[in-house]
Amino acid sequence: MQYRRFGRTELPMPVFSCGGMRYQHSWNHAPLADIPRASQENLEATIGRALELGINHIETAWGYGTSEIQLGQILPKLPRDRLIVQTKVSPQENPADFRHHLIQSLTRLGLETIDLLGIHGVNTAELLDYTLRPGGCLEVAQEFQQQGRVRFIGFSTHAPLAVIQQAIASNQFDYVNLHWYYINQDNWAAIAAAQQQDMGVFIISPADKGGHLYNPSPTLARLCDPLSPMVFNDLFCLSHPQVHTLSIGAARPSDFDEHLRTLPLLSQASSHLQPILERLEHQARATLGNDWLRTWRVGLPTPEETPGQINIPTILWLRNLLLAFDMEEYAKARYNLLGNGGHWFPGQRADQLAELDLADCLRRSPHADRIPQLLAETHARLSGQAINRLSNA
């Protein structure tokens, strides 16, 4: 395993982390007695395999159902100095509720101290306010830090870039968990800002949210050859030293294997990446056109600025992936989450398009005349059964 300094925490962070949102028994909280032995054995085998590989960062959350209570059956038995343990607790309007959830997390994990506490899902300005305002959730977290029960405090986010930048600019956090990978590089400015604050940078779900790379489209696989799309994406992310670790949401011990193929390539990442990047960019230009690629984002409204709260930027982004890389499965899954993702994936699909007038909200877009038709075509290609977030399933 390779390690990187995790910003001002000074922790030697493995470049791959063991994320705890896929090996648990249930997304609902449940007592230990309700957890099948086979599920617990699989979790313990997954943690054992991670540690065998040198992946000693174990990451979970209060909101990951039975993940914490299951980890609490194994983590206290392991050498504490070998582990970097992180959990995450969502901000609440009433900080007493945040305190209650944090106490529950520590109790479930069976640990006196956790290394990293993340304020989980700082996705809106309101949730950031719940966190930072006097007497808010951050003060509760800092109280636990002063007691020695939490070493470092960060935040995780699916927020628009401006909210992430505001959180980073507060200089109240030691690290950030955010989305950034080849198919979605919007948050690079936030990563650069985090580097200026000497914060640790943890990339959320590069294999799944980064394109369903456990089961990539044949077109994407061909364009990434001789690497797999997963190894390409890992290498792309880790070729940037500002990125410290990528989360592997392992459901079983074998889920680490493909990621490990990245490690021998890191020392010459550029030579491996360059021909693949050129093929991907050529494919995108050939299918979408240079003018569209340069300007499609210009002047697009947010969902809040759009009639029916249609998430125009996300829908057009998914259209790009569908046309350029045939990423139909991924595009359908993300599209049909719209309307069901709350502040984790905001906005609505385009199914009410015929009833809405988008002229005013699109007035700053150079493609205003085309976009309604493109939205209609994309809806026809991608619409299907509504999909819930995993934690709401």
Residue pairs with C-beta under 8 A, 6 or more apart in sequence:
1 14
1 15
1 16
1 53
1 54
1 55
1 263
2 14
2 15
2 263
2 266
3 12
3 13
3 14
3 15
3 54
4 12
4 13
4 15
4 241
4 244
4 245
5 11
5 12
5 13
5 244
6 12
6 13
6 175
6 200
6 244
6 245
7 174
7 175
7 194
7 197
7 198
7 199
7 200
7 201
7 244
8 174
8 197
8 198
8 199
8 200
9 116
9 151
9 152
9 174
9 175
9 200
11 84
11 115
11 116
11 152
11 200
13 57
13 84
13 200
13 244
13 245
14 54
14 55
14 56
14 57
14 245
15 238
15 244
15 245
15 246
15 263
15 266
16 53
16 55
16 245
16 246
16 247
16 248
16 256
16 259
16 260
17 55
17 57
17 58
17 59
17 202
17 245
17 246
17 247
17 248
18 46
18 47
18 50
18 55
18 57
18 58
18 59
18 248
18 250
19 59
19 60
19 205
19 247
19 248
19 249
19 250
20 58
20 59
20 60
20 61
20 64
20 67
20 68
20 71
20 249
21 60
21 61
21 64
21 67
21 249
21 390
22 249
22 250
22 251
23 42
23 43
23 46
23 67
23 250
23 251
23 252
24 39
24 43
24 64
24 65
24 66
24 67
24 70
25 34
25 35
25 36
25 39
25 40
25 65
25 66
25 70
26 34
26 35
26 65
26 66
27 64
27 65
27 390
27 391
27 392
27 393
28 65
28 66
29 65
29 66
29 69
30 65
30 66
30 69
31 69
32 69
32 70
32 73
35 66
35 69
35 70
39 70
40 70
40 73
42 252
42 253
43 70
43 71
43 74
44 73
44 74
45 252
45 253
46 250
46 251
46 252
46 253
46 255
47 58
47 71
47 74
47 75
47 78
48 253
49 253
49 256
50 56
50 58
50 250
50 256
51 78
51 82
53 256
53 260
55 248
55 256
56 82
56 83
56 84
57 84
57 86
57 245
58 71
58 75
58 83
58 84
58 85
58 86
59 86
59 87
59 88
59 116
59 202
59 247
60 67
60 68
60 71
60 86
60 87
60 88
60 109
61 67
61 68
61 87
61 88
61 89
61 118
61 120
62 68
62 87
62 88
62 89
62 90
62 101
62 102
62 104
62 105
62 120
63 88
63 90
63 120
63 121
63 391
64 391
65 391
68 87
68 105
68 108
68 109
69 108
71 108
71 109
72 108
72 109
72 110
72 111
73 110
75 83
75 85
75 109
75 110
75 111
76 110
76 111
80 111
83 115
84 115
84 116
85 109
85 111
85 114
85 115
85 116
86 114
86 115
86 116
86 117
86 118
87 105
87 109
87 114
87 116
87 117
87 118
88 117
88 118
88 119
88 120
88 121
88 156
88 177
89 98
89 101
89 102
89 105
89 117
89 118
89 119
89 120
89 137
90 98
90 101
90 119
90 120
90 121
90 127
91 98
91 119
91 120
91 121
91 122
91 127
91 128
91 130
91 131
91 136
91 137
92 98
92 101
92 130
92 137
93 130
95 130
95 135
95 136
95 137
95 139
95 140
98 137
98 140
98 141
99 140
102 117
102 140
102 141
102 144
105 114
106 112
106 114
106 149
112 148
112 149
113 148
113 149
113 150
113 151
114 149
114 150
114 151
115 151
115 152
116 151
116 152
116 153
116 154
116 174
116 175
117 141
117 144
117 145
117 150
117 152
117 153
117 154
118 153
118 154
118 155
118 156
118 175
118 177
119 131
119 137
119 138
119 141
119 153
119 154
119 155
119 156
119 173
120 155
120 156
121 127
121 156
121 157
121 158
121 343
121 344
122 128
122 131
122 155
122 156
122 157
122 159
122 163
122 167
123 157
123 158
123 159
123 163
123 343
123 344
124 159
124 163
124 343
125 163
125 166
127 343
128 159
128 163
128 166
128 167
129 136
130 136
130 137
131 137
131 138
131 155
131 167
132 138
132 167
132 170
132 172
138 153
138 172
141 150
141 153
142 153
144 150
145 151
145 152
145 153
152 174
152 175
152 200
153 172
153 173
153 174
154 173
154 174
154 175
154 176
154 177
154 199
154 200
154 202
155 167
155 173
155 176
155 177
156 176
156 177
156 178
156 202
156 204
157 163
157 164
157 167
157 176
157 177
157 178
158 179
158 204
158 343
158 344
158 345
159 167
160 302
161 186
161 187
161 189
161 190
164 176
164 178
164 187
164 190
165 189
165 190
165 193
167 173
167 176
168 176
168 190
168 193
168 194
168 197
168 199
169 193
171 197
173 199
174 199
174 200
175 194
175 199
175 200
175 201
175 202
176 190
176 194
176 199
176 200
176 201
176 202
177 202
177 203
177 204
177 247
178 187
178 190
178 191
178 201
178 202
178 203
178 204
179 187
179 203
179 204
179 205
179 209
180 186
180 187
180 188
180 190
180 191
180 203
180 237
180 243
181 203
181 206
181 209
181 210
181 211
181 233
181 236
181 237
182 210
182 211
182 232
182 233
182 236
182 237
182 280
183 210
183 211
183 321
183 327
184 209
184 210
184 317
191 201
191 240
191 242
191 243
192 242
194 200
194 201
194 242
195 201
195 242
200 244
200 245
201 242
201 243
201 244
201 245
202 244
202 245
202 246
202 247
203 237
203 243
203 245
203 246
203 247
204 247
205 247
205 249
206 213
206 233
206 234
206 237
206 246
206 247
207 213
207 214
207 230
207 233
207 248
207 249
207 259
208 214
208 249
210 233
211 220
211 229
211 233
211 321
211 327
211 330
212 327
212 329
212 330
212 333
213 228
213 229
213 230
213 233
214 230
214 255
215 329
216 224
216 228
216 229
216 230
216 327
217 325
217 326
217 327
217 328
217 329
217 330
218 326
219 283
219 325
219 326
219 327
220 229
220 325
220 326
220 327
221 228
221 229
223 276
223 279
223 280
223 283
223 325
224 231
224 232
224 276
224 280
227 235
227 261
227 265
227 272
227 276
228 258
228 261
230 258
230 259
231 258
231 259
231 261
231 262
231 265
232 273
232 276
234 246
234 259
234 262
235 262
235 265
235 266
235 269
235 272
235 273
236 273
236 277
237 243
237 246
238 246
238 262
238 266
238 269
239 266
239 269
239 270
239 273
246 259
248 255
248 256
248 259
249 255
250 256
265 272
280 325
283 324
283 325
284 293
284 320
284 324
284 325
285 293
287 323
287 324
288 320
288 323
288 324
292 367
295 366
295 367
296 316
296 320
296 367
297 313
298 364
298 365
298 366
299 362
299 363
299 364
299 365
299 366
299 368
300 312
300 313
300 316
300 362
300 365
301 312
301 361
301 362
302 313
303 309
303 310
303 311
303 312
303 346
303 347
303 348
305 361
306 312
306 347
306 358
306 361
307 356
307 357
307 358
307 361
308 348
308 352
308 353
308 355
308 356
309 346
309 347
309 348
310 347
310 348
310 349
310 350
310 352
310 353
310 356
310 358
310 375
311 338
311 346
311 347
311 348
311 349
312 358
312 361
312 362
312 371
312 375
314 334
314 338
314 347
315 335
315 338
315 349
315 350
315 375
315 378
315 379
316 371
316 374
316 375
316 378
318 331
318 334
318 335
318 378
318 382
319 331
319 374
319 377
319 378
319 381
321 327
321 330
321 331
322 328
322 331
322 378
322 381
322 382
328 381
328 382
331 381
331 382
332 382
332 384
333 387
334 345
335 349
335 378
335 379
335 382
335 383
336 349
336 382
336 383
336 384
336 385
336 386
336 387
337 345
337 386
337 387
337 388
337 389
338 345
338 347
338 348
338 349
339 347
339 348
339 349
339 386
340 386
340 387
340 388
340 389
340 392
341 389
342 389
344 389
345 389
349 379
349 383
350 375
350 376
350 378
350 379
351 379
351 383
353 372
353 375
353 376
353 379
358 371
358 372
359 368
362 368
362 371
362 372
365 371
367 374
